[in-house]
């Protein structure tokens, strides 16, 4: 299905994707947004679809992104499609007798692209997770023209899993701009002392950082404006 006319032309931005669900994507996205805002940029934040949203006052990924951006926008512009069941978006929509609006998945970003210096998009689930019948997270990244910030759990096995995901991303024409290892376990395993180093030896020019207990400890220091391809001339 061709949706290429459904969204505004590409500008600076990144799509935050995981190797799986619950790997720390929102915390990473919020840290990146805060860094860009601190640099004086107007940052757009977009979560195309969310599930597991039970009530309107629930603290959600979208509300965390909006708060970090310091933008005065309604939450529905951050996440225009949300569903209650903790399932994949397509299945969560079906549970409510609804369908995912695949055009809106793409066009919902327009309000941010036309009013922002840079846009940070948070995906749902993993990079190749289905959002709708004809749309994977990777499809949105390609359609938006954004490079990927890949987030994985910092634990035994993450080196091979992350390298495999990078190979898969490149096979569909996506650029991986940075890798974040997220320590989501209260008691990390022994591999966390070497995972970042082992990955760095194999990633070439791709920068890598470690997210430890909700705080982005950069390894090495990452320039998010540069990674998002945002230079002073992009500031409106």
C-alpha positions in Angstrom: 0.0 0.0 0.0 1.4 3.4 -1.0 1.1 6.0 1.7 3.9 8.3 0.5 1.7 11.3 0.0 0.2 11.2 3.5 2.8 13.1 5.4 5.0 16.2 5.1 8.4 16.2 3.5 11.3 14.8 5.6 13.2 17.0 8.0 15.5 16.2 10.9 14.3 13.4 13.1 14.9 10.0 14.7 12.7 7.0 15.3 13.3 5.2 18.6 12.9 1.5 18.1 13.5 -1.6 20.3 14.6 -5.1 19.7 11.5 -6.0 21.7 8.8 -4.5 23.8 9.6 -3.0 27.3 13.2 -2.4 26.6 13.2 1.2 27.8 12.3 3.1 24.5 10.3 5.8 26.3 13.0 6.6 28.8 15.5 6.8 25.9 13.2 9.0 23.9 12.6 11.3 26.8 16.3 11.7 27.4 16.9 12.6 23.8 14.0 15.1 23.7 15.3 16.8 26.9 18.8 17.0 25.4 17.5 18.6 22.2 15.2 21.0 24.1 18.2 22.0 26.2 20.0 22.8 23.0 17.4 25.4 22.1 15.4 23.3 19.5 11.7 23.1 19.2 11.2 19.3 19.4 8.2 17.5 18.0 7.2 14.3 19.7 5.1 11.5 18.1 3.9 8.1 19.2 1.9 6.8 16.2 -0.1 4.3 18.2 -0.2 3.0 21.8 -1.9 0.1 23.6 -2.6 -0.8 27.2 -4.1 2.7 27.8 -6.9 2.2 30.4 -7.8 5.7 31.3 -7.3 9.3 30.0 -5.5 10.3 33.2 -3.0 7.4 33.0 0.6 8.4 32.8 1.5 7.2 29.3 4.5 7.2 27.0 2.9 10.0 25.1 2.4 12.2 28.1 6.0 11.6 29.1 7.2 12.7 25.7 5.0 15.8 25.7 6.2 16.8 29.1 9.8 16.5 28.0 9.2 18.6 24.9 7.7 21.5 26.8 5.3 22.0 24.0 1.7 23.3 24.6 -0.2 20.7 22.6 -3.0 18.3 23.2 -2.0 14.7 24.0 -4.0 13.4 21.0 -1.5 15.1 18.7 1.3 13.1 20.3 -0.6 9.9 20.1 -3.6 10.0 17.8 -4.5 6.4 18.2 -4.6 4.5 21.5 -6.3 1.3 22.7 -6.9 -0.3 26.0 -5.9 -3.9 25.6 -2.2 -4.7 26.2 -1.8 -6.3 22.8 -0.3 -5.5 19.5 -1.9 -2.4 18.0 -3.9 -4.3 15.4 -5.2 -6.9 17.9 -5.9 -4.2 20.5 -8.0 -2.3 17.9 -9.8 -5.4 16.9 -10.7 -6.1 20.5 -12.6 -2.8 20.5 -14.2 -3.4 17.2 -12.0 -0.9 15.4 -9.3 -0.8 12.8 -6.0 1.0 12.8 -6.0 4.0 10.5 -2.9 3.4 8.5 -3.0 6.8 6.8 -3.2 8.5 10.2 -0.2 6.5 11.4 1.7 8.5 8.8 -0.1 11.8 8.5 -0.3 12.3 12.3 3.3 13.5 12.2 2.6 16.4 9.9 1.5 18.8 12.7 5.0 18.3 14.3 7.0 18.5 11.1 5.6 21.8 10.2 6.1 23.4 13.6 9.4 21.8 14.9 13.1 21.9 14.3 13.4 18.2 14.8 10.9 15.3 15.5 11.4 12.3 17.8 9.2 9.3 17.1 8.8 6.5 19.5 7.8 3.2 17.9 5.7 0.4 19.5 7.3 -2.9 20.3 10.2 -3.9 18.2 11.5 -2.5 15.0 9.7 -5.1 12.9 6.5 -5.3 15.1 3.3 -5.0 13.1 1.3 -1.8 13.8 -1.5 -2.6 11.3 -2.3 -5.1 8.5 0.1 -3.4 6.0 2.5 -1.5 8.3 5.5 -2.5 10.4 7.4 0.0 12.6 10.2 -0.3 10.1 7.8 0.9 7.4 7.1 4.1 9.2 10.8 4.8 9.7 11.4 4.3 6.0 8.5 6.4 5.0 9.4 9.2 7.4 13.0 9.1 6.2 14.3 8.8 9.7 17.3 6.9 11.0 16.9 4.5 13.9 18.0 4.7 17.5 18.0 1.0 18.5 17.3 0.1 22.1 18.0 -3.3 23.6 18.2 -4.7 27.1 21.7 -4.8 28.5 21.9 -8.4 29.4 23.5 -11.7 28.2 22.7 -12.2 24.5 22.2 -8.5 23.6 25.4 -8.4 21.5 24.2 -11.0 19.0 20.6 -9.8 19.1 21.6 -6.1 18.5 23.9 -7.0 15.6 21.2 -9.1 14.0 18.7 -6.3 14.3 21.2 -3.9 12.7 21.7 -6.3 9.8 17.9 -6.7 9.4 17.4 -2.9 9.5 20.0 -2.3 6.8 18.4 -5.0 4.6 15.3 -2.9 4.3 17.2 0.3 3.7 17.2 1.8 7.2 20.2 3.6 8.8 20.9 2.8 12.5 22.2 6.1 14.0 22.9 5.0 17.5 22.5 2.0 19.9 21.3 2.3 23.5 21.7 -0.6 25.9 19.1 -0.4 28.6 19.6 -1.9 32.1 16.0 -2.8 33.0 16.8 -5.4 35.6 17.3 -4.5 39.2 20.3 -6.9 39.4 22.1 -6.8 36.1 24.0 -9.9 35.0 27.7 -10.1 34.7 27.7 -9.5 30.9 26.8 -5.8 31.5 30.4 -5.1 32.3 31.5 -5.9 28.7 28.4 -5.8 26.5 28.9 -2.1 25.4 32.6 -2.7 24.7 31.9 -5.8 22.7 29.3 -4.1 20.6 31.4 -1.0 20.1 34.2 -3.2 18.6 31.7 -4.4 16.0 29.6 -1.3 15.3 32.1 0.7 13.5 31.0 4.4 13.5 27.6 3.8 15.2 27.8 5.4 18.6 26.6 3.5 21.7 25.3 4.6 25.1 24.2 2.8 28.2 20.9 3.6 30.0 21.3 2.6 33.7 18.3 2.6 36.0 16.5 5.4 34.1 19.4 7.7 33.7 21.2 8.1 30.3 24.9 7.5 31.1 26.4 8.3 27.7 29.1 5.9 26.4 30.6 7.9 24.8 29.0 11.4 24.9 26.4 11.5 22.2 25.5 14.7 20.2 21.8 14.2 19.6 21.6 17.2 17.3 24.3 15.7 15.1 22.7 12.2 15.2 19.3 13.6 14.3 21.0 15.5 11.4 19.9 18.8 12.9 22.3 21.7 12.4 21.8 25.4 13.2 20.2 26.0 9.8 17.3 23.7 10.7 16.2 26.0 13.5 13.0 27.8 12.5 
